[in-house]
Structure formats: C-alpha cells, structure tokens
Amino acid sequence: MIEIKNITKTYKDTKALDTVNLKFNKGELIILQGASGSGKSTLLSLIAALHKPTEGEILVEDEPISKLTDKFAANYRLNNIGFIFQKYNLISNLTVRENILTPLIPQNLSATQVETRLQKVMQQFQIDHKENEEIQNLSGGEQQRVAIARAHINDPKIIIADEPTANLDLKLSTNFITILKELKSQNKTIIIATHDPLFFDLEFADKVIKMEHGKVIQCS
C-alpha cells in the first residue's frame, strides 16, 4: 500500500532521513522505533504529505504523493490520513462534538451524513455520553478517546500516531493499545512512531523498524 523509495530529507546541512527504502502492506501495524532525532517523525510527515522529500519518492496505492501541490496534498490527507497527536491537539473550549467534527468541515456532507458519522465514532470509542462537554472538563482518558474518534471520523485508510503514549500513564497506554488492536481488525494501515517499551513486543505488530540517525538499521 505504501512504498518508500530512496527517500532522503535534508534540513540545511542535516540529513533527517538518509536513503530510506520501505514497503508497508494494507492492514499492517508498523512500529517505528528510535531515539529523538532518529528520523521517525520526519518519515511520518512525508507519508502524510506534510513535507516533501529532498530526494526519492513515496507511493500510496501506486500513486506518487511526494510532489503534490499544497491543494492536492491537503485533499490526500483529508481522504486518506487520520492523525493521533502526542498532545491530542484538541481545542479546549470546544465540545467533544465540535472537536470530533473538525475534519469534516472541508467536506460537502449533508447534516444527516455528518450526524451519522459522528454518532458512529463516538459510540465506537465510548465518548458519546460526553458529547456536549467541553474538552477542558474531560479526564486524560476521555480526551484520548476524543482524539482517536476525530482521527477516525473520515474513515481513513492510514492512521498515523506520533509518540501517542508519551504523556499517558500505564493504564491509558494499555487502553490505547487495545484500541489499536480494534482499528487493525478493521484493516487500517497504522504507523506509530514511539520509544515506549510497551510497543516493542506488541503481538499484533506486523513490522518493527528501528531507526538511527535518519537510517533504517533493522526491519523485522
């Protein structure tokens, strides 16, 4: 589903990625391991077409996405990518409902379609009872579920998570892993950048890729 071919990304004189070649299949869960500065987040940003590589190309379902214009890159993300951020990136003074609906704003959907999608993801991630509560009044676990519901409302093919458990305690991290297993069962392609040991021996991970100084040093 995703093919990364000879990707290099340079910032000024620093190579954030150095000749990376990888292939991910549809429905796989991929773990990117490595210390800060190893290139994990840069690789995620290129797969999401948030940035362009200096050299090489990325194909998603055989379509090149690494040289898309800003407009087409935004459409690609809207139709294919769900993001789960380290700090959730929720809007604190908006309600659960309003936060989850933000990815639908650019789409020309009817009120019925919007409501159907909203209720489906809120029920799936068990946050429907807080629909009209402001984010600032929620617990950490509730905010986590809102962030995951928001990432899922467009029914994306690819879910990208960058250090998703960095600010979570063990219980919430374990809950997140349970949700990942459910998403994988729906044939989502999930790519997670993390240095959390909880992910290192995940039984349902398909690939574990170790990165160091912008290079892939192991893929198992």
Backbone torsions as a table, in degrees:
resi	resn	phi	psi	omega
1	MET	NA	-40.4	179.5
2	ILE	-122.8	126.4	177.5
3	GLU	-124.3	122.7	-178.8
4	ILE	-108.5	116.3	-169.8
5	LYS	-120.0	109.9	174.0
6	ASN	51.5	45.4	-176.4
7	ILE	-80.6	128.8	170.9
8	THR	-128.5	136.6	175.5
9	LYS	-129.4	120.8	-177.7
10	THR	-117.7	131.0	172.2
11	TYR	-112.2	112.2	-174.6
12	LYS	55.6	-113.6	-178.3
13	ASP	-105.0	9.7	-175.6
14	THR	-108.7	129.9	175.5
15	LYS	-89.7	106.6	177.2
16	ALA	-75.1	-33.0	173.8
17	LEU	-133.5	141.0	-174.5
18	ASP	-132.4	98.3	174.7
19	THR	52.5	62.9	-179.1
20	VAL	-92.8	130.9	176.3
21	ASN	-128.6	121.1	-179.0
22	LEU	-149.0	155.9	172.5
23	LYS	-133.5	131.4	176.9
24	PHE	-120.0	134.6	179.3
25	ASN	-93.8	157.7	178.0
26	LYS	-60.1	136.2	177.0
27	GLY	84.3	1.5	179.6
28	GLU	-83.9	151.6	169.3
29	LEU	-109.3	120.5	-174.3
30	ILE	-115.8	131.5	177.0
31	ILE	-107.0	124.0	172.8
32	LEU	-100.3	116.3	-179.3
33	GLN	-105.5	152.1	175.4
34	GLY	153.0	155.3	178.9
35	ALA	-70.8	169.8	174.5
36	SER	-57.0	135.0	-179.0
37	GLY	89.5	3.1	-178.0
38	SER	-80.9	-15.8	178.5
39	GLY	110.7	0.3	-176.8
40	LYS	-59.4	-53.6	-176.5
41	SER	-65.9	-35.6	177.4
42	THR	-62.4	-42.9	179.3
43	LEU	-62.7	-42.3	177.3
44	LEU	-60.6	-42.4	-177.8
45	SER	-64.8	-31.3	178.3
46	LEU	-74.9	-40.3	177.2
47	ILE	-62.6	-34.0	179.3
48	ALA	-84.2	0.1	-178.9
49	ALA	59.3	31.0	172.8
50	LEU	-80.1	-27.8	175.6
51	HIS	-136.2	165.3	179.7
52	LYS	-109.6	143.0	177.6
53	PRO	-70.1	154.9	174.2
54	THR	-73.9	-38.8	176.7
55	GLU	-141.1	158.2	177.2
56	GLY	87.5	-176.2	-179.3
57	GLU	-148.1	160.0	176.9
58	ILE	-123.9	129.3	176.8
59	LEU	-111.5	134.0	174.2
60	VAL	-122.0	116.4	-173.3
61	GLU	51.5	44.9	176.5
62	ASP	70.2	5.7	177.7
63	GLU	-103.5	128.4	178.4
64	PRO	-70.4	129.8	-177.7
65	ILE	-119.1	-3.9	-172.1
66	SER	-80.6	-9.8	179.1
67	LYS	-124.4	22.7	179.7
68	LEU	-66.5	145.5	171.3
69	THR	-67.1	165.5	-177.3
70	ASP	-57.1	-40.5	-178.7
71	LYS	-64.1	-47.6	-178.1
72	PHE	-72.2	-31.0	175.7
73	ALA	-64.6	-40.3	178.2
74	ALA	-64.3	-41.2	177.5
75	ASN	-64.7	-40.6	177.3
76	TYR	-58.6	-47.8	-180.0
77	ARG	-63.3	-43.4	-178.3
78	LEU	-58.9	-39.4	-173.9
79	ASN	-92.4	-13.2	-171.7
80	ASN	-128.8	-24.5	-167.5
81	ILE	-116.0	134.2	168.8
82	GLY	-115.7	129.5	-176.4
83	PHE	-104.8	135.6	168.7
84	ILE	-121.1	112.4	-172.9
85	PHE	-92.5	157.8	-179.5
86	GLN	-59.1	-43.1	-177.9
87	LYS	-107.3	20.8	175.4
88	TYR	72.3	-38.7	-178.1
89	ASN	56.7	39.6	175.0
90	LEU	-86.6	157.1	179.3
91	ILE	-96.3	111.2	-164.8
92	SER	-63.8	-32.3	-176.9
93	ASN	-93.9	7.4	172.7
94	LEU	-100.6	161.6	-179.2
95	THR	-80.1	169.8	174.2
96	VAL	-55.1	-48.9	-179.6
97	ARG	-55.6	-49.5	-176.0
98	GLU	-65.1	-39.3	178.7
99	ASN	-64.9	-44.5	-178.1
100	ILE	-65.4	-32.7	-175.9
101	LEU	-78.7	-11.4	-173.5
102	THR	-55.9	-38.3	179.0
103	PRO	-66.5	-15.8	-178.4
104	LEU	-87.7	-8.7	-175.6
105	ILE	-55.8	-43.7	-178.2
106	PRO	-74.2	-7.5	-174.3
107	GLN	-95.0	147.9	-179.0
108	ASN	-93.1	72.1	-177.7
109	LEU	-106.1	151.1	176.1
110	SER	-74.4	162.0	178.9
111	ALA	-59.3	-36.4	179.3
112	THR	-66.5	-43.9	178.7
113	GLN	-62.1	-43.5	179.8
114	VAL	-61.1	-47.3	-177.3
115	GLU	-65.5	-38.2	179.3
116	THR	-62.7	-46.8	179.0
117	ARG	-63.0	-43.9	-178.1
118	LEU	-60.1	-50.9	-177.3
119	GLN	-63.9	-35.3	-179.8
120	LYS	-62.7	-49.8	-176.4
121	VAL	-73.7	-33.4	178.0
122	MET	-64.4	-40.4	178.0
123	GLN	-70.1	-40.8	-178.8
124	GLN	-59.6	-40.0	-176.6
125	PHE	-105.6	17.5	168.2
126	GLN	55.5	50.2	177.3
127	ILE	-129.6	9.0	-177.2
128	ASP	-64.7	-26.9	-180.0
129	HIS	-71.6	-10.6	179.5
130	LYS	-112.2	19.9	-171.0
131	GLU	-49.6	-42.3	-174.2
132	ASN	-104.6	14.5	178.0
133	GLU	-86.7	140.6	175.5
134	GLU	-72.1	146.6	-177.0
135	ILE	-56.5	-38.3	-176.6
136	GLN	-64.1	-15.1	180.0
137	ASN	-97.7	3.1	-176.4
138	LEU	-94.0	156.4	172.7
139	SER	-75.5	169.6	178.6
140	GLY	-60.1	-41.3	-179.7
141	GLY	-67.1	-37.1	178.2
142	GLU	-68.3	-40.2	177.2
143	GLN	-63.4	-38.4	177.5
144	GLN	-58.9	-44.9	-178.4
145	ARG	-67.3	-35.1	175.8
146	VAL	-62.6	-44.6	-179.4
147	ALA	-61.7	-39.7	-179.8
148	ILE	-71.3	-39.5	177.1
149	ALA	-62.4	-42.0	178.2
150	ARG	-61.7	-42.3	180.0
151	ALA	-64.1	-24.4	-172.0
152	HIS	-100.0	-9.1	-169.4
153	ILE	-67.4	-25.3	176.7
154	ASN	-88.0	6.6	-178.0
155	ASP	51.7	56.4	-174.3
156	PRO	-70.2	153.4	175.6
157	LYS	-78.3	-30.7	-174.6
158	ILE	-124.1	130.1	175.2
159	ILE	-113.6	126.6	-178.2
160	ILE	-114.7	128.5	180.0
161	ALA	-130.4	122.5	-178.4
162	ASP	-108.3	108.5	-178.2
163	GLU	48.7	54.1	-171.4
164	PRO	-68.6	-18.4	-178.2
165	THR	-110.6	12.7	-174.5
166	ALA	-60.2	-31.7	-177.0
167	ASN	-109.9	17.7	-175.5
168	LEU	-109.0	150.6	173.0
169	ASP	-79.6	177.4	-174.5
170	LEU	-60.6	-40.9	-177.9
171	LYS	-63.2	-47.1	-178.8
172	LEU	-68.3	-34.8	177.3
173	SER	-64.4	-40.8	178.7
174	THR	-66.9	-38.7	176.3
175	ASN	-61.7	-40.2	179.9
176	PHE	-62.7	-41.2	179.2
177	ILE	-63.3	-38.2	176.7
178	THR	-61.4	-42.0	178.4
179	ILE	-65.9	-38.7	177.2
180	LEU	-58.9	-41.3	-179.8
181	LYS	-62.6	-38.8	178.1
182	GLU	-65.8	-42.6	179.6
183	LEU	-64.9	-38.3	178.5
184	LYS	-64.0	-35.5	179.4
185	SER	-65.6	-17.4	177.1
186	GLN	-91.3	11.4	176.2
187	ASN	69.5	28.2	173.7
188	LYS	-79.3	144.6	171.0
189	THR	-90.1	120.6	-172.3
190	ILE	-121.0	127.4	179.8
191	ILE	-123.1	121.6	-175.1
192	ILE	-122.8	126.1	172.0
193	ALA	-98.5	124.4	-175.2
194	THR	-160.1	154.1	166.0
195	HIS	-121.7	22.3	176.8
196	ASP	-79.8	119.6	-178.6
197	PRO	-58.4	-20.6	178.6
198	LEU	-58.5	-26.5	-176.2
199	PHE	-91.4	-9.8	-168.7
200	PHE	-70.4	-30.1	179.7
201	ASP	-120.8	35.8	-178.0
202	LEU	-64.4	122.1	-172.6
203	GLU	-64.1	-27.5	-176.8
204	PHE	-102.7	11.3	173.7
205	ALA	-75.8	137.9	-179.6
206	ASP	-92.2	-34.3	179.2
207	LYS	-139.2	138.9	170.9
208	VAL	-120.6	119.0	-175.3
209	ILE	-115.6	121.1	179.7
210	LYS	-98.4	130.3	-177.7
211	MET	-121.1	150.3	179.9
212	GLU	-155.0	126.2	178.4
213	HIS	50.4	41.7	174.8
214	GLY	81.7	4.1	-179.3
215	LYS	-119.6	151.3	171.8
216	VAL	-83.0	118.1	-178.8
217	ILE	-103.6	-14.7	176.9
218	GLN	-160.3	138.7	175.9
219	CYS	-136.5	116.0	-176.9
220	SER	-132.8	NA	NA
